[in-house]
Amino acid sequence: MDGESFNNDSLKGKAVVIQFWATWCKYCRRDQPALESLIQELSSQGLVVLAVNVGESKSKVKQYLASSPRISKIVMMQDTNLAALYSAKAFPKYVAIDRAGKVAHEVTGAIGEEGLREMIAKAGIEAA
């Protein structure tokens, strides 16, 4: 949303978690604090979180973010083909991609901090 662009080259060597979410999704909101905390804790180890909003307008997402700020990188569905690529139809949906660019894990539904840590570990970053 801030004009930054991501591709295979810019993410090379990083562990990436893609979160497909929507502003109306209470389960997405439930996982948000844990996900944001893990970004702060693990970004120095190469973790990148792309939060792909699915099916909502940029103005609606901006309005949501004004009251619930996020530090994850917000990506709009219309700016990427990721939602189609990973068949994101239920939310939240997480996809972890390891440093080699391979899908390490996928899960649909709220998974909480413990589940997020397990997913990030499968992508190659062990949390303390």
NULUM-584648 format. One line per field, with one value per residue: residue in one letter; x, y, z of N, C-alpha, C, O in turn. Coordinates in Angstrom, 3 decimals, decimal comma, always signed. Atoms other than C-alpha are relative to their C-alpha. Example, Ala and Ser with C-alpha at 12.3 -4.5 7.8 and 13.67 -1.06 7.14 Angstrom:
2
type <- c(a	s)
n_u <- c(+0,890	-0,820)
n_v <- c(-1,190	-1,190)
n_w <- c(+0,000	-0,060)
ca_u <- c(+12,300	+13,670)
ca_v <- c(-4,500	-1,060)
ca_w <- c(+7,800	+7,140)
c_u <- c(+0,900	-0,770)
c_v <- c(+1,200	+1,090)
c_w <- c(+0,000	+0,730)
o_u <- c(+1,936	-0,261)
o_v <- c(+1,181	+2,198)
o_w <- c(+0,665	+0,899)
END
This chain:
128
type <- c(m	d	g	e	s	f	n	n	d	s	l	k	g	k	a	v	v	i	q	f	w	a	t	w	c	k	y	c	r	r	d	q	p	a	l	e	s	l	i	q	e	l	s	s	q	g	l	v	v	l	a	v	n	v	g	e	s	k	s	k	v	k	q	y	l	a	s	s	p	r	i	s	k	i	v	m	m	q	d	t	n	l	a	a	l	y	s	a	k	a	f	p	k	y	v	a	i	d	r	a	g	k	v	a	h	e	v	t	g	a	i	g	e	e	g	l	r	e	m	i	a	k	a	g	i	e	a	a)
n_u <- c(+0,815	-0,835	-0,732	-1,132	+0,297	-0,633	-0,074	-0,907	-1,345	-0,051	+0,234	-0,975	-0,734	+0,845	+1,121	+1,175	+1,328	+1,080	+1,272	+1,163	+0,870	+1,026	+0,269	+1,168	-0,318	-0,355	-1,126	-1,186	-0,268	-0,480	-1,407	-0,783	-1,026	-1,095	-0,737	-0,749	-1,068	-1,011	-0,703	-0,968	-1,008	-0,745	-0,331	-1,454	-0,486	+0,405	+1,428	+0,826	+1,418	+0,841	+1,405	+0,750	+1,425	+0,748	+1,347	+0,495	-0,550	-1,133	+0,512	+0,490	-1,172	-0,628	+0,855	-0,253	-1,357	-0,041	+0,370	-0,736	-1,229	-0,783	-1,344	-0,223	+0,153	+1,370	+0,097	+1,390	+0,218	-0,040	-1,393	-0,760	+0,754	-0,230	+1,246	+0,387	-1,054	+0,119	+1,424	+0,428	+1,454	+0,409	-0,968	-1,248	-0,759	-1,427	-0,931	-1,384	-0,934	-1,341	-1,009	-0,276	+1,153	+0,935	+1,063	-0,372	+1,187	+1,236	+1,068	+1,146	+0,607	-0,811	-0,911	-0,596	-1,449	-0,720	+0,101	-0,803	-1,407	-0,268	-0,026	-1,219	-1,108	-0,014	-0,558	-1,430	-0,385	+0,331	+0,219	-0,583)
n_v <- c(-1,206	-1,198	-0,135	+0,927	+1,126	+1,245	+1,049	+1,073	-0,534	-0,821	+0,857	+1,090	+0,194	-0,350	+0,870	-0,832	+0,475	-0,739	+0,126	-0,485	-0,495	-0,990	-0,849	+0,509	+1,339	-0,044	+0,903	-0,743	-0,976	+0,742	+0,338	-1,187	-0,401	+0,978	-0,133	-1,259	+0,198	+0,850	-0,835	-0,807	+0,885	+0,839	-0,622	-0,114	+1,317	+0,209	+0,252	-1,003	+0,368	-0,702	+0,158	-0,236	-0,211	+0,641	-0,395	-1,256	-1,199	-0,632	-0,956	+0,764	+0,502	-1,162	-0,354	+1,024	-0,162	-1,216	+0,356	+1,219	-0,041	+1,224	-0,237	+0,890	-0,625	+0,209	+0,159	+0,091	+1,122	-0,436	-0,261	+1,251	+1,212	+0,969	+0,588	+1,029	+1,008	+0,848	+0,307	-0,580	-0,171	-0,065	-0,877	-0,259	+1,099	-0,280	+0,768	-0,273	+0,282	+0,036	-0,879	+0,467	-0,345	+1,121	-0,005	+0,849	+0,365	-0,768	+0,315	-0,905	-0,175	-0,647	+0,989	-0,554	-0,208	+1,277	+0,476	-0,889	+0,326	+1,277	-0,263	-0,751	+0,963	+0,814	-0,861	-0,111	-0,927	+0,503	-1,061	+0,288)
n_w <- c(+0,000	-0,063	+1,248	+0,041	+0,865	-0,408	+1,007	-0,409	-0,236	-1,217	-1,163	+0,040	-1,241	-1,147	-0,333	+0,242	-0,372	+0,641	-0,710	+0,734	-1,061	+0,320	-1,169	-0,721	-0,508	-1,425	-0,241	+0,443	-1,075	-1,168	+0,226	+0,355	-0,969	-0,019	+1,254	-0,058	-0,974	+0,622	+0,986	-0,761	-0,580	+0,940	+1,296	+0,103	+0,438	+1,383	+0,168	+0,662	-0,006	+0,963	-0,370	+1,227	-0,245	+1,080	+0,389	-0,556	+0,631	-0,677	-0,982	-1,162	-0,718	-0,645	-1,136	-1,017	-0,510	-0,822	-1,372	-0,358	+0,805	+0,160	+0,511	+1,137	+1,313	+0,474	+1,445	+0,441	+0,909	+1,389	+0,370	+0,003	+0,346	-1,070	-0,509	+0,971	+0,012	-1,186	-0,226	-1,274	-0,003	-1,407	-0,640	+0,697	+0,601	-0,086	+0,817	-0,380	+1,082	-0,579	+0,588	+1,359	+0,837	+0,071	-1,004	-1,136	-0,778	+0,233	-0,947	+0,021	-1,306	-1,026	-0,579	-1,210	-0,027	+0,071	+1,379	+0,838	-0,251	+0,669	+1,431	+0,289	-0,137	+1,218	+1,060	-0,233	-1,078	-1,324	-0,983	-1,319)
ca_u <- c(+0,000	+2,937	+4,257	+6,938	+7,225	+8,077	+9,248	+11,371	+14,589	+13,712	+12,699	+15,596	+17,199	+14,334	+11,754	+8,343	+4,954	+1,989	-1,183	-4,392	-6,831	-9,856	-10,887	-14,142	-12,378	-12,418	-9,951	-7,505	-7,810	-7,212	-3,862	-2,781	-1,032	+1,000	+1,963	+3,018	+5,068	+6,862	+7,692	+9,363	+11,197	+12,338	+12,645	+16,355	+16,717	+15,185	+11,458	+9,166	+5,386	+3,158	-0,438	-2,557	-5,985	-8,522	-11,513	-11,697	-11,107	-7,964	-10,059	-11,706	-8,305	-6,844	-9,803	-9,249	-5,506	-6,153	-7,741	-5,748	-2,247	-0,035	+3,704	+3,430	+3,645	+0,076	-0,574	-3,878	-5,331	-5,658	-1,875	-0,892	-1,916	-1,031	-4,651	-5,398	-2,070	-2,705	-6,518	-7,186	-10,913	-11,100	-9,362	-6,865	-4,774	-1,036	+1,669	+5,268	+8,009	+11,545	+14,752	+15,116	+11,730	+9,864	+6,520	+7,354	+3,859	+0,255	-2,596	-6,072	-7,574	-6,355	-3,283	-2,177	+1,374	+2,443	+1,188	+2,816	+6,136	+5,920	+5,175	+8,063	+10,383	+9,368	+10,375	+13,819	+13,718	+13,835	+12,329	+13,925)
ca_v <- c(+0,000	+2,335	+1,862	-0,653	-3,544	-7,162	-9,892	-13,036	-11,026	-8,587	-11,458	-13,762	-15,231	-14,090	-16,194	-14,917	-15,345	-14,323	-13,652	-13,400	-11,326	-9,026	-6,167	-7,920	-11,171	-11,548	-14,442	-12,269	-9,607	-12,255	-13,262	-9,693	-8,820	-12,063	-11,620	-8,014	-8,994	-11,708	-9,208	-6,952	-9,894	-11,666	-9,167	-8,746	-12,496	-12,078	-12,475	-10,578	-10,621	-9,667	-9,115	-9,468	-7,917	-9,853	-8,282	-4,869	-1,346	+0,580	+3,231	+0,612	-0,873	+2,587	+3,338	+0,051	+0,679	+4,145	+2,493	-0,787	+0,022	-2,786	-2,946	-5,798	-4,900	-4,424	-5,645	-5,117	-8,094	-6,033	-5,435	-9,123	-12,567	-14,218	-14,732	-16,663	-18,507	-19,835	-20,171	-17,832	-18,218	-18,479	-16,176	-15,897	-18,090	-18,306	-19,410	-19,695	-19,559	-20,570	-18,742	-20,844	-19,608	-22,870	-23,178	-24,566	-24,628	-23,535	-23,303	-21,801	-20,391	-18,533	-20,256	-17,927	-17,151	-20,766	-21,755	-18,707	-19,553	-23,137	-21,860	-19,399	-22,173	-24,270	-21,296	-21,346	-18,902	-20,271	-17,894	-17,653)
ca_w <- c(+0,000	+0,486	-3,052	-2,107	-4,529	-3,829	-6,164	-6,082	-6,325	-3,528	-1,232	-2,109	+1,005	+3,256	+5,069	+3,996	+5,600	+3,498	+5,453	+3,452	+5,493	+5,459	+7,740	+8,707	+9,718	+13,513	+13,327	+11,376	+14,085	+16,757	+15,196	+14,384	+17,710	+17,702	+14,062	+14,601	+17,675	+15,701	+12,948	+15,539	+17,072	+13,900	+11,046	+11,842	+11,109	+7,653	+8,288	+5,927	+6,403	+3,489	+4,587	+1,445	+1,873	-0,163	-1,859	-0,211	-1,416	-0,593	+1,184	+3,417	+4,304	+5,021	+7,289	+9,149	+9,487	+10,941	+13,983	+13,925	+12,633	+11,361	+10,780	+8,292	+4,618	+3,370	-0,165	-1,946	-3,840	-7,023	-6,964	-6,915	-8,122	-4,799	-3,665	-6,865	-6,779	-3,255	-3,529	-0,611	-0,035	+3,771	+6,224	+7,630	+5,375	+5,885	+3,487	+4,689	+2,072	+3,001	+2,124	-1,035	-2,286	-1,692	+0,100	+3,537	+5,049	+4,435	+6,912	+6,889	+10,066	+13,135	+14,568	+17,366	+18,400	+18,871	+15,420	+13,847	+15,516	+14,211	+10,710	+10,798	+12,010	+8,988	+6,822	+8,437	+11,348	+14,864	+17,398	+20,830)
c_u <- c(+0,851	+0,870	+1,212	-0,385	+0,823	-0,010	+1,004	+1,395	+0,078	-0,182	+0,987	+0,787	-0,785	-1,002	-1,240	-1,250	-1,000	-1,257	-1,081	-1,047	-1,047	-0,325	-1,141	+0,278	+0,453	+1,176	+1,319	+0,411	+0,590	+1,495	+0,893	+1,046	+1,194	+0,858	+0,865	+1,184	+1,130	+0,774	+1,075	+1,150	+0,932	+0,372	+1,508	+0,641	-0,454	-1,462	-0,676	-1,435	-0,729	-1,449	-0,838	-1,481	-0,763	-1,393	-0,539	+0,672	+1,150	-0,495	-0,519	+1,178	+0,703	-0,781	+0,233	+1,370	+0,165	-0,325	+0,723	+1,285	+0,738	+1,395	+0,329	-0,208	-1,389	+0,007	-1,480	-0,134	+0,118	+1,419	+0,839	-0,884	+0,110	-1,276	-0,479	+0,999	-0,148	-1,452	-0,491	-1,487	-0,581	+1,127	+0,076	+0,527	+1,454	+0,769	+1,399	+0,902	+1,409	+0,975	+0,377	-1,162	-1,021	-1,055	+0,353	-1,226	-1,171	-1,014	-1,101	-0,613	+0,963	+0,869	+0,718	+1,508	+0,769	-0,011	+0,818	+1,490	+0,394	+0,121	+1,292	+1,233	+0,102	+0,557	+1,479	+0,446	-0,491	-0,133	+0,567	-1,052)
c_v <- c(+1,259	+0,175	-0,907	-1,199	-1,208	-0,969	-1,043	+0,521	+0,783	-0,835	-1,163	-0,060	+0,343	-1,131	+0,880	-0,703	+0,910	-0,270	+0,583	+0,353	+0,956	+0,777	-0,548	-1,328	+0,057	-0,912	+0,629	+0,988	-0,698	-0,325	+1,229	+0,383	-0,965	+0,131	+1,259	-0,116	-0,838	+0,757	+0,807	-0,864	-0,610	+0,651	+0,134	-1,330	-0,330	-0,333	+1,188	-0,519	+0,894	-0,308	+0,399	+0,133	-0,510	+0,608	+1,291	+1,181	+0,563	+0,970	-0,716	-0,503	+1,146	+0,421	-0,986	+0,219	+1,251	-0,325	-1,257	-0,069	-1,337	+0,372	-0,949	+0,781	-0,336	-0,009	-0,131	-1,117	+0,425	+0,281	-1,271	-1,153	-1,056	-0,673	-1,111	-1,154	-0,982	-0,298	+0,489	+0,316	+0,050	+0,711	-0,207	-1,278	+0,431	-0,913	+0,416	-0,455	+0,076	+0,876	-0,399	+0,296	-1,104	+0,106	-1,015	-0,492	+0,886	-0,419	+1,049	+0,028	+0,654	-1,056	+0,517	+0,068	-1,304	-0,548	+0,845	-0,295	-1,308	+0,209	+0,716	-0,902	-0,872	+0,790	+0,285	+0,979	-0,562	+1,174	-0,439	-0,452)
c_w <- c(+0,000	-1,245	-0,107	-0,865	+0,415	-1,163	+0,474	+0,311	+1,310	+1,269	+0,086	+1,318	+1,253	+0,255	-0,067	+0,515	-0,706	+0,806	-0,908	+1,042	-0,565	+1,274	+0,856	+0,719	+1,464	+0,324	-0,456	+1,082	+1,223	-0,139	-0,178	+1,048	+0,037	-1,248	+0,020	+0,973	-0,598	-1,079	+0,725	+0,501	-1,058	-1,331	-0,184	-0,431	-1,422	-0,212	-0,677	+0,033	-0,988	+0,354	-1,212	+0,343	-1,218	-0,137	+0,562	-0,689	+0,820	+1,065	+1,252	+0,834	+0,719	+1,229	+1,151	+0,656	+0,859	+1,455	+0,497	-0,815	-0,015	-0,493	-1,154	-1,295	-0,524	-1,523	-0,348	-1,036	-1,464	-0,491	-0,110	-0,466	+1,100	+0,505	-0,934	+0,020	+1,159	+0,388	+1,359	-0,055	+1,403	+0,742	+1,508	-0,646	+0,023	-0,942	+0,437	-1,140	+0,583	-0,782	-1,428	-0,948	-0,150	+1,100	+1,080	+0,761	-0,417	+1,051	-0,142	+1,386	+0,979	+0,667	+1,244	-0,063	-0,147	-1,432	-0,960	+0,174	-0,700	-1,507	-0,404	+0,118	-1,249	-1,185	+0,245	+1,053	+1,320	+0,961	+1,345	+0,981)
o_u <- c(+0,378	+1,781	+1,837	-1,550	+1,973	-0,994	+1,577	+2,033	+1,037	+0,216	+0,891	+1,296	-0,266	-1,343	-1,294	-1,464	-0,965	-1,634	-1,028	-1,381	-0,989	-0,178	-1,157	-0,572	+1,551	+1,932	+2,368	+1,592	+1,459	+2,231	+2,115	+2,194	+2,340	+2,085	+2,027	+2,266	+2,305	+1,962	+2,225	+2,308	+2,124	+1,029	+1,993	+1,790	-0,201	-1,839	-0,483	-1,694	-0,699	-1,879	-0,997	-2,128	-0,423	-2,205	-1,749	+1,730	+1,246	+0,107	-0,334	+1,133	+1,128	-0,193	+0,348	+1,498	+1,050	+0,222	+0,793	+1,384	+0,678	+1,560	+1,323	-0,875	-1,722	+0,508	-2,207	+0,754	+0,642	+1,636	+2,045	-2,110	-0,296	-1,265	-0,952	+0,605	+0,069	-1,709	-1,082	-1,908	-1,740	+2,292	-0,921	+0,201	+1,788	+0,459	+1,732	+0,773	+1,774	+0,620	+0,924	-1,090	-1,897	-0,763	+0,520	-1,200	-0,986	-1,097	-0,833	-0,828	+2,176	+0,391	+1,458	+2,120	+1,747	+1,020	+1,434	+2,241	+1,473	+1,011	+1,923	+2,183	+1,206	+1,070	+2,133	+1,640	-1,692	+0,814	+0,595	-0,737)
o_v <- c(+2,330	+1,003	-0,992	-1,597	-1,081	-1,071	-0,910	+0,061	+0,632	-0,412	-1,999	+0,949	+0,199	-1,887	+1,936	-1,889	+2,132	-1,422	+1,758	-0,471	+1,355	+0,258	-0,336	-1,812	+0,526	-0,635	+0,387	+1,114	-0,147	-0,260	+1,126	+0,609	-0,523	+0,068	+1,225	+0,399	-0,549	+0,505	+0,846	-0,447	-0,784	+0,015	+0,081	-1,359	-1,427	-0,763	+2,337	-1,665	+2,120	-1,460	+1,585	-0,836	-0,196	+0,562	+1,513	+1,046	+0,337	+1,064	-0,228	-0,457	+0,983	+0,764	-0,574	+0,166	+1,310	+0,292	-1,491	-0,877	-2,112	+1,336	-0,756	+1,815	-1,508	+0,917	-0,903	-1,303	-0,327	+0,445	-1,191	-1,045	-2,201	-1,872	-2,148	-2,319	-2,181	-0,770	-0,269	+1,312	+0,424	+0,616	-0,572	-2,389	+1,567	-2,096	+1,601	-1,571	+1,060	+1,467	+0,411	-0,008	-1,017	+0,558	-2,202	-1,566	+2,053	-1,592	+2,229	-1,015	+0,652	-2,138	-0,230	-0,322	-1,361	-0,994	+0,321	-0,318	-1,403	-0,353	+0,367	-0,765	-1,168	+0,212	+0,907	+1,256	-0,716	+1,936	-1,627	-0,736)
o_w <- c(-0,380	-1,259	-1,164	-0,898	+0,835	-1,895	+1,556	+1,259	+2,067	+2,354	+0,984	+1,806	+2,360	-0,656	+0,563	+0,264	-0,567	+1,022	-1,271	+1,893	-1,728	+2,380	+2,069	+1,465	+1,760	+1,255	+0,142	+1,407	+1,899	+0,846	-0,063	+0,666	+0,124	-1,170	-0,384	+0,694	-0,370	-1,275	+0,288	+0,475	-0,804	-2,155	-1,314	-0,872	-1,921	-1,302	-0,280	-0,333	-0,884	+0,286	-1,501	+0,742	-2,359	+0,786	+0,517	-1,302	+2,027	+2,135	+2,367	+2,064	+1,863	+2,255	+2,306	+1,879	+1,713	+2,369	+1,703	-1,738	+0,940	-1,241	-1,853	-1,314	-0,699	-2,161	+0,278	-1,869	-2,286	-1,692	-0,342	-0,460	+0,900	+0,786	-0,470	-0,035	+0,987	+1,496	+2,127	-0,644	+1,584	+0,356	+2,131	-0,227	-0,313	-1,083	+0,424	-1,643	+1,226	-1,802	-2,177	-2,139	-1,010	+2,208	+0,801	+1,361	-0,763	+1,418	-0,371	+2,005	+0,772	+1,008	+1,884	-1,057	-0,892	-1,935	-1,889	-0,801	-1,285	-2,145	-1,402	-0,653	-1,705	-2,144	-0,592	+1,168	+1,537	+1,154	+1,667	+2,137)
END
